[in-house]
Amino acid sequence: MLFALICKDEPGKLQLRLDTRPDHVAYLNGLNEKGTLKFAGPFLDGDGKPDGSLVVVEAADMAGAKALAEADPYARAGLFESVEIRAWNWVFNNPASA
Protein backbone atom coordinates (compact mmCIF):
# COMPACT_ATOMS: atom_id res chain seq x y z
CA MET A 1 0.00 0.00 0.00
CA LEU A 2 1.19 3.52 -0.74
CA PHE A 3 1.37 6.25 1.87
CA ALA A 4 1.93 9.97 1.39
CA LEU A 5 4.03 11.60 4.10
CA ILE A 6 3.05 15.27 4.12
CA CYS A 7 5.63 17.09 6.23
CA LYS A 8 5.53 20.74 7.22
CA ASP A 9 8.75 22.35 8.45
CA GLU A 10 8.79 24.26 11.70
CA PRO A 11 9.19 27.98 10.88
CA GLY A 12 12.72 29.31 11.10
CA LYS A 13 14.43 25.95 10.62
CA LEU A 14 15.72 26.30 7.06
CA GLN A 15 19.34 26.02 8.24
CA LEU A 16 18.53 22.78 10.07
CA ARG A 17 17.03 21.46 6.82
CA LEU A 18 20.14 22.43 4.87
CA ASP A 19 22.50 20.96 7.47
CA THR A 20 20.56 17.68 7.66
CA ARG A 21 19.93 17.33 3.92
CA PRO A 22 22.88 15.01 3.14
CA ASP A 23 21.66 12.46 5.71
CA HIS A 24 18.06 12.85 4.51
CA VAL A 25 19.09 12.25 0.89
CA ALA A 26 21.14 9.20 1.89
CA TYR A 27 18.12 7.84 3.78
CA LEU A 28 15.84 8.33 0.77
CA ASN A 29 18.43 6.78 -1.54
CA GLY A 30 18.43 3.71 0.71
CA LEU A 31 14.63 3.50 0.53
CA ASN A 32 14.83 3.94 -3.22
CA GLU A 33 17.32 1.07 -3.58
CA LYS A 34 14.86 -1.18 -1.70
CA GLY A 35 11.94 -0.10 -3.91
CA THR A 36 10.18 1.46 -0.91
CA LEU A 37 10.40 5.08 -2.09
CA LYS A 38 8.04 5.94 -4.94
CA PHE A 39 8.81 9.66 -5.20
CA ALA A 40 9.74 12.60 -3.01
CA GLY A 41 10.51 16.29 -3.05
CA PRO A 42 10.25 19.51 -1.07
CA PHE A 43 7.35 21.92 -0.84
CA LEU A 44 8.46 25.48 -1.59
CA ASP A 45 7.46 28.75 0.05
CA GLY A 46 6.71 32.00 -1.78
CA ASP A 47 10.43 32.71 -2.09
CA GLY A 48 11.17 29.30 -3.61
CA LYS A 49 12.81 28.01 -0.42
CA PRO A 50 11.95 24.53 0.89
CA ASP A 51 9.47 24.51 3.76
CA GLY A 52 8.23 20.94 3.86
CA SER A 53 8.33 17.59 2.11
CA LEU A 54 6.10 15.22 0.21
CA VAL A 55 7.37 11.64 0.34
CA VAL A 56 5.41 8.70 -1.04
CA VAL A 57 6.45 5.28 0.20
CA GLU A 58 5.22 1.72 -0.02
CA ALA A 59 4.57 0.04 3.32
CA ALA A 60 2.53 -2.92 4.54
CA ASP A 61 0.39 -0.75 6.79
CA MET A 62 0.12 2.58 8.61
CA ALA A 63 2.51 1.41 11.33
CA GLY A 64 5.17 0.65 8.73
CA ALA A 65 4.68 4.03 7.07
CA LYS A 66 4.93 5.75 10.46
CA ALA A 67 8.18 3.90 11.21
CA LEU A 68 9.64 5.05 7.88
CA ALA A 69 8.59 8.65 8.59
CA GLU A 70 10.08 8.60 12.09
CA ALA A 71 13.40 7.21 10.83
CA ASP A 72 13.90 10.09 8.39
CA PRO A 73 16.87 12.22 9.54
CA TYR A 74 14.76 15.35 9.08
CA ALA A 75 12.19 14.00 11.55
CA ARG A 76 14.89 12.81 13.95
CA ALA A 77 16.51 16.27 13.87
CA GLY A 78 13.23 17.95 14.83
CA LEU A 79 12.72 19.78 11.53
CA PHE A 80 9.02 19.08 11.13
CA GLU A 81 6.22 21.01 12.79
CA SER A 82 3.81 18.32 11.62
CA VAL A 83 3.73 15.08 9.66
CA GLU A 84 0.48 13.81 8.20
CA ILE A 85 0.49 10.24 6.90
CA ARG A 86 -2.28 9.30 4.48
CA ALA A 87 -2.96 6.10 2.55
CA TRP A 88 -2.79 7.04 -1.12
CA ASN A 89 -3.81 5.50 -4.44
CA TRP A 90 -1.64 6.34 -7.47
CA VAL A 91 -4.05 6.35 -10.41
CA PHE A 92 -2.70 8.56 -13.21
CA ASN A 93 0.82 8.27 -14.67
CA ASN A 94 1.77 5.42 -12.36
CA PRO A 95 4.85 3.81 -13.97
CA ALA A 96 3.98 0.46 -12.39
CA SER A 97 0.80 0.29 -14.51
CA ALA A 98 2.44 1.41 -17.77
FIVEXLUM-162735 format. One record per residue: y, x, z of N, C-alpha, C in turn; residue in one letter. Coordinates in steps of 0.02 Angstrom, whole numbers, padded with zeros to 5 digits, always signed. Each point is the difference from the previous one (the first is absolute). Last residue first. Layout:
// residues N
YXZYXZYXZA;...
// end
This chain:
// residues 98
+00054+00109-00818+00016+00013-00071-00063+00020-00039A;+00031-00045+00243-00023-00057-00041+00013+00010-00074S;+00066+00159+00169-00071-00010+00011-00028-00057-00042A;+00236+00057+00006-00040+00044-00042-00075-00010+00009P;+00202-00180+00027-00047+00036+00044-00044+00044-00044N;+00185-00164-00058+00002+00072-00014-00043+00041+00049N;+00032-00241+00088+00025+00024-00063+00003+00077-00003F;-00094-00102+00198-00019-00042-00055+00021+00030-00067V;-00053+00060+00272+00031+00030-00058-00024-00038-00061W;+00025-00063+00271-00043-00008-00059+00037+00027-00062N;+00005+00031+00291+00035-00007-00063-00050-00003-00057W;+00055-00004+00292-00052-00001-00051+00034-00017-00066A;+00144+00115+00192-00018-00064-00030-00057+00010-00049R;+00165+00118+00209-00061+00010-00039-00023-00068-00025I;+00235+00132+00102-00034-00064-00012-00059+00015-00044E;+00175+00143+00168-00052+00005-00051-00034-00068-00003V;+00247+00123+00104-00051-00052-00003-00049+00016-00056S;+00160+00158+00070+00024-00053+00045-00052-00056+00002E;-00050+00266-00067+00005-00070-00019+00026-00044+00057F;-00041+00244+00014+00050-00015-00051+00012-00075-00007L;-00150+00151+00148+00046-00050+00025+00055-00019-00050G;-00202+00150-00017+00064+00033+00018+00051-00049+00028A;-00212-00074-00083-00012+00042+00060+00063+00034+00024R;+00005-00125-00202-00009-00044+00057-00008+00040+00064A;+00012+00122-00199+00064-00034+00012-00005-00045+00061Y;-00198+00107-00075+00046+00043+00037+00069-00030+00011P;-00226-00146-00024+00050+00028-00044+00048+00044+00041D;-00177-00140+00090-00015+00071-00009+00052+00035-00045A;+00002-00238+00046+00016+00037+00062-00011+00075-00007E;-00059-00149-00179+00073+00000+00010+00019+00042+00061A;-00229-00032-00044+00030+00042-00052+00075+00005+00010L;-00116-00147+00139-00017+00069+00017+00030+00049-00050A;+00019-00231-00043+00043+00020+00056-00012+00072+00020K;-00140-00096-00162+00067+00011-00027+00048+00023+00054A;-00216-00061+00067-00002+00062-00039+00068+00017-00030G;-00025-00205+00113-00005+00055+00048-00001+00067-00036A;-00006-00198-00129+00066+00012+00028-00001+00059+00049M;-00194+00010-00176+00029-00056+00037+00068+00021+00028D;-00127+00139-00152-00050-00053+00011+00030-00061+00032A;+00151+00157-00158-00033+00006+00065-00049-00058+00008A;+00194+00131-00178-00061-00040+00003-00033+00014+00067E;+00274+00013-00068-00063+00035+00012-00058-00050-00004V;+00284+00045-00049-00055-00047-00009-00065+00039+00004V;+00275+00023+00076-00063+00035-00011-00054-00053-00006V;+00283+00039+00018-00050-00049-00019-00062+00040-00018L;+00237+00055+00158-00057+00016-00044-00040-00062-00016S;+00270+00093+00088-00062-00036+00015-00053+00020-00050G;+00223+00075-00020+00009-00032+00065-00061-00042+00020D;+00120+00202-00189-00059-00037+00026+00014-00028+00069P;+00197+00031-00184-00036+00041+00049-00060-00041+00027K;+00181-00074-00154-00057+00033-00032-00040+00045+00045G;+00190-00149+00053+00021+00066-00023-00057+00038-00034D;-00032-00216+00100+00053-00008-00050+00025+00065-00028G;-00247+00010+00097+00059-00037+00022+00052-00003-00056D;-00278+00017-00023+00063+00036-00003+00057-00044+00025L;-00289+00035+00026+00054-00047-00013+00064+00041+00002F;-00236+00124-00062+00051-00019+00048+00043-00060-00023P;-00269+00047-00060+00066+00025-00016+00050-00025+00050G;-00282-00020-00103+00047+00007+00055+00067+00025-00025A;-00280-00096-00063+00066+00024-00021+00046+00003+00060F;-00240-00010+00019+00008-00031-00066+00067+00018-00030K;-00179+00114+00190+00069-00014-00017+00002-00030-00070L;-00209+00068+00081+00026-00049+00048+00071-00021-00018T;-00153+00174-00098+00004-00065-00035+00028-00055+00044G;-00027+00244+00045-00055-00043+00022-00002-00067-00037K;+00177+00155-00037-00062+00035-00020-00062-00042+00018E;+00213-00075+00072-00008-00008-00072-00065+00032-00024N;+00066+00027+00224-00023-00068-00012-00013-00012-00074L;+00091+00207+00057-00068-00006+00025-00028-00069-00009G;+00225+00036-00054-00043+00034-00049-00073-00003+00022N;+00162-00081+00149-00011-00046-00055-00043+00031-00055L;+00060+00138+00181-00042-00055+00024-00016-00049-00057Y;+00152+00173-00044-00068+00027+00006-00048-00055+00024A;+00227-00054-00005-00026+00006-00069-00072+00028+00002V;+00113-00011+00205-00012-00068-00025-00031+00003-00070H;+00073+00201+00097-00061-00024+00033-00019-00070-00025D;+00204+00092-00080-00058+00039-00024-00066-00023+00031P;+00208-00107+00074-00025-00017-00066-00059+00042-00024R;+00146+00008+00205-00070-00019+00006-00032-00012-00068T;+00233+00056+00024-00037+00053+00035-00075-00014+00000D;+00149-00163-00088-00001+00059-00043-00042+00056+00032L;+00033-00197+00126-00039-00015-00060-00006+00063-00043R;+00142+00013+00183-00070+00000+00022-00046-00015-00058L;+00229-00015-00041-00021+00070+00008-00072+00005+00024Q;+00100-00216-00018-00014+00030-00065-00024+00072+00007L;+00062-00184+00168-00056+00047+00003-00018+00031-00068K;+00165-00182+00069+00022+00066+00023-00055+00053+00002G;-00077-00256+00011+00065+00026-00024+00015+00069+00030P;-00250-00078-00041+00049-00010+00052+00066+00029-00025E;-00183-00088-00178+00022+00057+00040+00048-00023+00055D;-00202-00144-00118+00073+00006+00002+00019+00057+00047K;-00229-00092-00152+00027+00039+00055+00076+00006-00006C;-00238-00128-00085+00072-00006-00014+00036+00029+00060I;-00253-00005-00121+00033+00024+00060+00075+00002-00016L;-00223-00136-00109+00067+00029-00010+00028+00019+00068A;-00265-00032-00095+00050-00015+00050+00065+00036-00018F;-00264-00083-00110+00063+00038-00002+00048-00024+00054L;-00282+00007-00017+00058-00042+00000+00062+00045+00000M;
// end
